[in-house]
Amino acid sequence: MQGDSDIRVLDAVKALAFVGDLSMGQPTDHSLRTGWLAGRLAAEAGHDDAQCGVVKEVSLLRWSGCTANAAGFAEWLGDDIGSRADMLAMRPGWAGADESPGRFGAAITPLAQIHCEVSGEVARMLGLAGATQVALRHIFESWDGAGFPHQMQGGNVPDAVFLVALAGDIEIFSRIYGVEQAKVLITQKAGRQYPQALAQLALSRAAKWLDELEQWSTSAHDEPLNTQPMLQTSAPEIIADVIDLKLPWMAGYSRRVAEASAACCARLGLGEETARRVYLAGLIHGMGRAAVPNAIWNTPGRLPTAAWEKVRLVPYWTARAGKQIGALARESEIASLAYERLDGSGYFRGAAGDGIAREGQVLAAAAAWVALRSKRPWREALSPEDAATLLREQALAGRFNADAVSALISNECDEYDGSVIAQKPRCAQATLLSPRESEVLRHISLGASNKEVAKALELSPSTVRTHVESVFRKLACSTRAAATLKASMLGLI
């Protein structure tokens, strides 16, 4: 992978925190505020600087696995976003509360396993401390041993898990119900979710900390949450891969848009710096997708008006991300132009003509080019020829930049191998998995069941299962979401 597009780990973490907050139905500064509170709580509880740093990192990444199990929550409860927001707020009668303990545990355990494995992998890929990785892999365990997915007893659970859970509860409960009711709810959870003594410490300081938190300015968001590992650099592709995990049929989509966009810039002679910006914008242009429930994305027919309005806000949320991730502000602005059209028929701004930056025009054409050739729940993938014909027609109608469209569908653009595009490590692809394992992995990464893979590849289901188990073993993971994430970062899919 080329290092020209690398970003600070802190900026990748903040982007993932933004996506996670949207996915959990929280305000987009929830994880930042939780990190601030968790850091204060850890210091007050006597933890050293290293542990306080771990707590901050865990706070920002604790929802980084929630795109990976969004499909499971949608299947279980219908609305993967609203149901999780209700669960965090402990609202009476939230859908999961109606389940019997046995049925609830059976439903939540595999979802927790997916979440924990993916968030731990994210921390590992970002180069964060082993303690951060371990805490994230156990983020839903509880003090009384009734947590998920392993029902570990309190003394075996990393302290960071309790510190972050308690800080998150303070942030959510006080915001929704006020400080006094927050104290009541935390008291109810004390001794079960987190240690009694830690809860008492937090309750004695909560009002003061919340007052200080309100004074915490947006411009200061980096300094109190920064840790030494987050000063390093990271490949930005991890953001794209986590975004795409929300919808299995989107696997690899954001990377392909980024690559097509950068290739188009090179073909148009826009310069390496412009290509780099547009490449990064392509990677992150789907951040706002996390705010829309999976049920809407999976709708096979025409969307109702209310659902369509949520979709129209996707680029708005992407633009908002730039306000929170200052280092990616320009790229987020470009990313938010992905669905604008030159004739003013796009969204969310309804911008037209020169009101859409050249970088945005390239990105919009590239996103459409990749999407048309990808299968969606409401249509089959178009052939390259049919996609090219349709995109040319749209350009002639004044919706897309004609030069960008021509560049995208040219053979020279397809063969572009520019320095800003992350190169996949072909040596890993050639040696880690067998050709058949790679084929099976590509199918399951797009959400296919073993039975569907067996039919597509003309294999028996038991043979497919054997290949899947081998892939998991070689990638050192136990869930399809984690296998997809790791394989994507290794260049295997």
Secondary structure, DSSP 8 states (H G I E B T S, - for coil): --STT-EEHHHHHHHHHHHHHHHTT--TTHHHHHHHHHHHHHHHTT--HHHHHHHHHHHHHTTTTTTTTHHHHHHHHS-TTHHHHHHHHT-TT-GGGGS-HHHHHHHHHHHHHHHHHHHHHHHHHTT--HHHHHHHHTTT--TTS--SSS---GGGS-HHHHHHHHHHHHHHHHHHH-HHHHHHHHHHHBTTTB-HHHHHHHHHHHHHHHHHHHH--GGGSSGGG--GGGGSEE-THHHHHHHHTTSGGGTTHHHHHHHHHHHHHHHTT--HHHHHHHHHHHHHTTGGGGGS-HHHHT--S---HHHHHHHHTHHHHHHHHHHHSGGGHHHHHHHTTTT--TTS--SSS---GGGS-HHHHHHHHHHHHHHHTS-BTTB----HHHHHHHHHHHHHTTSS-HHHHHHHTSHHHHT---TTS----HHHHHHTS-HHHHHHHHHHHTT--HHHHHHHHT--HHHHHHHHHHHHHHHT-SSHHHHHHHHHHHT--
